[in-house]
Amino acid sequence: MIVPVAVHRRVCANGLRVIIVEMPNAHTTAISWAVRVGSRDEPPRLAGISHFVEHLKFRGTDRFPTETALHAQFEALGALANGRTSRETTSFWLEVRPGQLAGAVELLGDLACSTTFNGLEVERRIVIEEVAHYQDEDGVVWDLHDLLLLNLFPGQPMGQPVIGTAPSIRAMTLAELKAWVDRHYTAENSVVVIAGPVDADDAVALVERHFAKLARGPVPSRRDAPPVSAGKLLKLPSASGRTAGLFGFAKVATESNDFLALQLLSAVLGPAGFGRLHRTLRVKAGLAYECSADYFSFSDVAMLSISVNVASGKLPQATAEILNHLVELRDRGPTPAELETARLVVTTMAAAEANAPMSRVGQFAEAALDRWALPVEEAERRWMAVTAAEVQRIAKWVLTPGAGHLIARGEPEPGEYEASWARWVKLLG
């Protein structure tokens, strides 16, 4: 069982939410400022602007106007510092020894409250180089999960790469970047979370003082759930002599149990080294070097993906094995033993993360910004209550005719991908 923690929630005078998670036995303290903005909020012309702003925040503040000066302050605190942009949130965080909390809050407050846009053109070149790391020379995305999202949400911000494109980054003006910060990076559209061996009142007072200049602003309206496209096959060439296949499903979720049950279904199929897929494709058949099911979600979309790595010519056989399990789980549900094992897998992974202050701040920030996300203690309680019938329900809900996508990359034998796709369509409609 995950040991509950003491959690304190306050609201500063400017509307900024603060969450303090007391972890008296932790050896570090983590602090995160998380903002409800990401790539799904961006029009195509501004694709990548949230990620670009994340970079620019680290170029300097009013007190420390250069990147060198700002990073010298991180080093003086012995701080681990970074930022992350996703499709729905942007976060900035520091992790320090407990005695350095005051300096860390002050520095993160500087980063939050003042964006100087110093070094704009240098950072623009850096981000364009980063884009090149994720796309080939023709601008084609190479990551299979990013390609799956492009397939699932074509022509929509949800499907576009978080990092944007080289043309969109080149075209962004200083005025557009400033307007994006003014609109989204506000007190009422963000949250500060601190986790570690801290005194809640002292920590809240630090946030109140050092984030006081963070402007109020209207909270952007709730995002509309994006339409999910019908299933299709995407074939990509590669000279590796192997085939990487990614099968994917997505559904708009209507309640938190949709997410919890789908996570258990994913665990029944198996993360790497566990579950049905590992036993069938690797242990029994020796067919796949890698095979796993993965669950991931957005605030209103639940997704299941299955990845497999096989020798050229073997994808149709692997597809047949995967489909057998999907259809059986859809029609019969998991066995009691499978469900119990799945619960142990997901709760063990959650408990491992719950031990770390940095993971804790991420969990509580997500729960504050996402209407369906749950603190890990509540998620554990709810996982234990999910029945086999609910897992079967979610399997039927996700594995509907015409919903599955297949992304295949490799050097196929003639007709290999088409044969795999034909099996897929035949069994799932």
C-alpha positions in Angstrom: 0.0 0.0 0.0 1.2 3.5 -0.8 1.7 5.4 2.4 -0.5 8.6 2.3 1.3 11.9 2.6 0.2 15.1 4.3 -1.0 17.5 1.5 -1.7 21.2 2.0 -3.4 23.3 -0.6 -3.5 27.1 -0.6 -4.2 30.0 -3.0 -2.0 33.1 -3.2 -3.3 36.6 -3.4 -2.8 36.6 -7.2 -4.7 33.4 -7.7 -1.7 31.1 -7.9 -2.5 27.6 -6.5 0.1 26.1 -4.2 0.3 22.5 -3.2 2.7 21.3 -0.4 3.4 17.6 -0.1 5.1 16.7 3.2 7.7 13.9 2.8 9.7 14.1 6.0 11.9 11.1 5.2 13.0 12.4 1.7 16.6 13.5 1.2 15.8 16.2 -1.4 13.1 18.8 -2.0 11.5 19.3 -5.4 9.6 22.4 -6.6 7.7 22.7 -9.8 5.9 25.5 -11.6 3.5 23.9 -14.0 1.4 25.8 -16.6 -1.7 24.6 -18.4 -0.4 25.2 -21.9 1.1 22.9 -24.5 1.2 22.0 -28.2 -2.5 21.1 -28.4 -3.3 24.8 -27.7 -1.2 26.0 -30.7 -2.5 26.9 -34.1 -0.3 25.3 -36.9 1.3 28.7 -37.7 2.7 28.8 -34.1 3.5 25.1 -33.8 6.2 24.6 -31.1 5.7 28.0 -29.5 5.2 26.6 -26.0 8.4 24.5 -26.3 10.2 27.6 -27.6 9.1 29.7 -24.6 10.3 26.9 -22.3 13.8 27.3 -23.8 13.6 31.1 -23.6 12.7 31.0 -19.9 16.2 29.6 -19.2 17.9 32.3 -21.2 17.8 34.8 -18.3 15.7 36.8 -15.9 15.5 40.4 -14.8 17.9 39.6 -11.9 20.2 37.3 -13.9 19.9 38.6 -17.5 22.1 36.0 -19.2 21.9 32.3 -19.4 25.4 32.1 -17.9 24.4 34.2 -14.9 21.2 32.2 -14.4 22.8 28.8 -14.6 25.5 30.0 -12.2 22.7 30.4 -9.6 21.4 26.9 -10.3 24.9 25.6 -9.7 25.4 27.7 -6.5 22.3 25.9 -5.1 23.5 22.5 -6.3 20.2 22.3 -8.1 19.0 19.9 -10.7 17.0 22.1 -13.0 15.1 21.6 -16.2 11.8 22.2 -18.1 9.5 20.0 -20.1 6.7 20.8 -22.6 4.1 18.3 -23.5 0.9 18.5 -25.5 -1.0 19.9 -22.5 1.4 21.3 -20.0 4.7 23.1 -19.6 6.6 22.7 -16.4 9.8 24.1 -14.9 11.4 22.4 -11.9 14.3 22.4 -9.5 15.4 19.7 -7.1 17.7 20.7 -4.2 18.9 19.6 -0.8 16.3 20.7 1.8 18.4 23.5 3.2 18.4 25.2 -0.2 14.6 25.5 -0.6 14.4 29.3 0.0 16.9 30.0 -2.7 15.2 27.5 -5.1 11.8 29.1 -4.7 13.2 32.6 -5.2 15.1 31.5 -8.4 12.1 29.6 -9.8 10.0 32.7 -9.0 12.4 34.8 -11.1 12.1 32.4 -14.0 8.3 32.4 -13.8 7.8 36.2 -13.3 10.3 37.6 -15.8 10.9 36.5 -19.3 13.6 38.7 -20.9 13.7 37.0 -24.3 17.5 37.5 -24.2 19.4 35.5 -26.7 16.2 34.9 -28.8 18.0 34.3 -32.1 20.6 32.0 -30.6 17.9 30.0 -29.0 15.9 29.9 -32.2 18.9 28.2 -33.9 19.1 25.7 -31.0 15.5 24.8 -31.2 15.7 24.3 -35.0 18.6 22.0 -34.4 16.5 20.1 -31.9 13.8 19.8 -34.5 16.3 18.2 -36.9 17.1 15.6 -34.2 13.5 14.4 -34.3 12.8 14.7 -38.0 14.7 13.7 -41.2 16.0 16.0 -43.8 12.6 16.2 -45.5 10.9 17.2 -42.2 9.3 13.7 -41.7 8.9 12.7 -38.1 10.7 9.4 -37.2 9.3 8.6 -33.8 6.5 6.0 -34.1 4.4 7.3 -31.3 4.5 10.8 -32.8 3.5 9.3 -36.1 0.7 7.5 -34.4 -0.6 10.8 -33.0 -0.3 12.4 -36.5 -2.4 9.5 -37.8 -5.0 9.7 -35.0 -5.4 13.5 -35.1 -4.6 14.6 -38.7 -4.6 18.4 -39.2 -5.2 19.0 -35.5 -2.9 20.6 -32.9 -3.2 17.4 -30.8 -1.4 15.5 -33.6 1.4 18.0 -34.4 4.8 17.4 -32.8 5.4 19.2 -29.5 8.6 20.6 -30.8 6.9 22.2 -33.8 8.5 22.5 -37.2 11.6 24.4 -38.5 9.4 26.7 -40.7 7.1 27.6 -37.7 10.0 28.3 -35.4 11.8 30.4 -38.0 8.6 32.5 -38.5 7.7 33.3 -34.9 8.1 36.9 -34.0 9.1 38.5 -30.7 5.6 40.0 -30.5 4.0 36.6 -30.9 6.2 35.1 -28.2 5.4 37.9 -25.8 1.7 37.6 -26.4 1.8 33.8 -25.8 3.5 34.4 -22.5 1.1 37.1 -21.4 -1.9 35.0 -22.3 -0.9 31.6 -20.8 1.9 31.9 -18.2 -0.3 33.5 -15.6 -1.0 32.8 -11.9 -4.5 31.5 -12.4 -3.4 29.2 -15.2 -0.6 27.5 -13.3 0.3 25.8 -10.0 3.4 25.5 -7.8 4.0 22.2 -6.1 6.7 21.5 -3.5 7.4 18.0 -2.2 10.0 17.0 0.5 10.8 17.5 4.1 9.4 21.0 4.4 7.2 23.0 6.7 4.0 23.8 4.8 3.5 27.3 6.2 7.1 28.3 5.5 6.9 26.9 2.0 3.7 28.7 1.2 5.1 32.0 2.5 8.1 31.6 0.2 5.9 31.0 -2.8 3.6 33.9 -1.9 6.6 36.2 -1.7 8.6 35.1 -4.8 5.7 34.5 -7.2 3.9 37.7 -6.2 4.8 39.4 -9.5 3.2 36.6 -11.6 0.4 38.3 -13.4 -3.2 37.3 -13.0 -5.0 36.5 -16.2 -8.1 34.8 -17.6 -7.9 31.1 -17.5 -8.2 29.8 -21.1 -11.4 28.0 -21.9 -11.5 24.2 -21.6 -10.2 22.4 -24.6 -12.6 20.6 -26.8 -12.0 16.8 -27.2 -10.5 16.2 -30.6 -12.1 13.9 -33.1 -10.2 10.6 -33.6 -9.7 9.5 -37.2 -10.7 6.1 -38.5 -8.0 3.4 -38.5 -5.4 3.3 -41.3 -2.1 1.8 -42.3 1.0 4.0 -42.5 4.1 2.4 -44.1 7.6 3.9 -43.8 10.8 2.7 -45.4 13.9 1.7 -43.4 17.1 -0.1 -44.3 17.5 -1.9 -41.0 16.4 -5.3 -42.2 13.9 -5.5 -39.3 10.3 -4.2 -38.9 9.1 -2.0 -36.1 5.3 -2.1 -35.8 3.1 0.1 -33.6 -0.6 -0.6 -33.2 -2.6 2.1 -31.6 -6.1 3.0 -30.4 -7.6 6.2 -28.9 -10.9 7.1 -27.5 -12.3 10.2 -25.9 -12.8 9.4 -22.2 -15.8 10.5 -20.2 -14.8 9.6 -16.6 -11.6 8.7 -14.6 -12.4 5.0 -14.5 -11.9 4.9 -18.3 -8.3 5.7 -17.8 -7.8 3.4 -14.8 -9.4 0.4 -16.5 -7.4 1.0 -19.8 -4.2 1.1 -17.7 -5.0 -2.3 -16.3 -5.8 -3.7 -19.7 -2.4 -2.5 -20.9 -0.8 -4.2 -17.9 -2.6 -7.5 -18.8 -1.1 -7.3 -22.3 2.2 -6.4 -20.7 4.8 -3.7 -20.4 8.2 -4.8 -21.5 9.1 -8.2 -19.9 5.6 -8.9 -18.6 2.1 -10.1 -19.6 0.5 -11.9 -22.4 2.5 -10.4 -25.3 5.9 -11.2 -23.7 4.9 -14.8 -23.0 3.5 -15.4 -26.4 5.7 -13.5 -28.8 9.0 -13.8 -27.1 9.1 -16.7 -24.6 6.9 -19.2 -26.5 7.4 -18.3 -30.2 10.7 -16.6 -30.1 9.2 -14.2 -32.7 9.8 -10.8 -31.3 12.9 -9.2 -29.8 10.8 -6.5 -28.2 7.0 -6.4 -27.6 5.0 -4.4 -25.1 1.8 -2.6 -24.5 1.8 1.0 -23.3 -0.9 3.2 -21.9 -0.8 6.9 -22.2 -3.4 9.6 -21.9 -4.3 13.3 -22.2 -6.9 15.1 -20.2 -9.8 13.8 -22.3 -8.3 11.0 -24.5 -7.2 7.5 -23.4 -4.8 5.6 -25.6 -3.4 2.1 -25.9 -0.4 1.2 -28.1 1.3 -2.1 -28.8 4.8 -2.1 -30.1 6.7 -5.0 -31.7 10.1 -5.4 -33.2 10.5 -8.5 -35.5 12.5 -9.7 -38.4 11.5 -8.7 -41.9 8.6 -10.9 -43.1 7.4 -11.7 -39.6 4.9 -8.9 -39.0 1.8 -10.8 -40.3 2.5 -13.7 -37.8 3.1 -11.2 -35.0 -0.1 -9.3 -35.9 -2.1 -12.6 -35.7 -0.8 -13.4 -32.2 -1.5 -9.8 -31.0 -5.0 -9.9 -32.5 -5.8 -13.2 -30.8 -5.2 -11.6 -27.4 -7.0 -8.4 -28.2 -10.1 -10.3 -29.4 -10.1 -12.6 -26.4 -9.8 -9.8 -23.9 -12.6 -7.9 -25.8 -14.9 -10.9 -25.8 -14.0 -12.6 -22.5 -12.0 -10.2 -20.4 -9.0 -11.0 -18.2 -8.8 -13.9 -15.8 -8.9 -13.2 -12.1 -5.2 -14.1 -11.8 -4.3 -11.7 -14.7 -6.3 -8.9 -13.2 -4.6 -9.3 -9.8 -1.1 -9.4 -11.5 -2.0 -6.3 -13.5 -3.0 -4.5 -10.3 0.3 -5.4 -8.7 2.2 -4.1 -11.7 0.5 -0.7 -11.9 0.6 -0.1 -8.2 4.2 -1.2 -7.9 5.2 1.3 -10.6 3.1 4.0 -8.9 4.6 3.2 -5.5 8.2 3.4 -6.9 7.4 6.9 -8.3 5.7 7.9 -5.0 9.0 7.6 -3.2 10.6 10.4 -5.1 9.9 14.1 -4.5 10.4 14.9 -8.1 7.7 12.4 -9.2 5.4 13.6 -6.5 5.4 17.2 -7.8 4.7 16.0 -11.2 1.7 13.8 -10.0 0.1 16.6 -8.0 0.7 19.2 -10.7 -1.0 17.0 -13.3 -3.9 16.3 -10.9 -4.3 20.1 -10.4 -4.3 20.9 -14.1 -6.1 17.8 -15.5 -9.7 17.1 -14.5 -9.4 13.3 -14.6 -5.9 12.9 -13.1 -5.8 11.4 -9.6 -3.2 11.6 -6.8 -1.5 8.2 -6.6 -3.1 7.2 -3.3 -6.5 7.7 -4.8 -5.5 5.9 -8.0 -4.3 2.9 -6.1 -7.6 2.6 -4.2 -9.5 2.9 -7.5 -7.3 0.4 -9.3 -8.0 -2.2 -6.6 -11.8 -1.7 -7.1 -11.7 -2.1 -10.9 -13.4 -5.4 -11.9 -12.6 -7.9 -14.7 -16.0 -6.8 -16.2 -14.8 -3.2 -16.3 -11.6 -4.2 -18.0 -13.6 -6.1 -20.6 -15.9 -3.1 -21.0 -12.9 -0.8 -21.7 -11.5 -3.4 -24.2 -14.8 -3.4 -26.1 -14.8 0.4 -25.9 -11.3 0.8 -27.3 -11.2 -2.2 -29.7 -14.0 -1.1 -31.9 -14.3 -1.9 -35.6 -12.3 0.5 -37.8 -10.5 2.2 -34.8 -7.1 0.6 -34.9 -4.0 2.2 -36.5 -0.9 0.4 -37.7 2.4 2.2 -38.2 5.0 0.0 -39.8 8.7 0.8 -40.5 11.2 -1.5 -42.0 12.4 -3.3 -45.2 9.3 -5.5 -45.8 8.9 -8.5 -47.9 6.4 -7.9 -50.8 2.9 -7.4 -49.4 4.0 -8.0 -45.8 2.5 -4.8 -44.4 -0.7 -5.2 -46.5 -1.1 -8.8 -45.2 -0.7 -7.6 -41.6 -3.3 -4.8 -42.2 -5.7 -7.2 -43.8 -5.6 -9.5 -40.8 -6.1 -6.5 -38.5 -9.1 -5.3 -40.4 -10.7 -8.8 -40.7 -10.6 -9.5 -36.9 -11.4 -6.0 -35.7 -13.9 -5.1 -38.4 
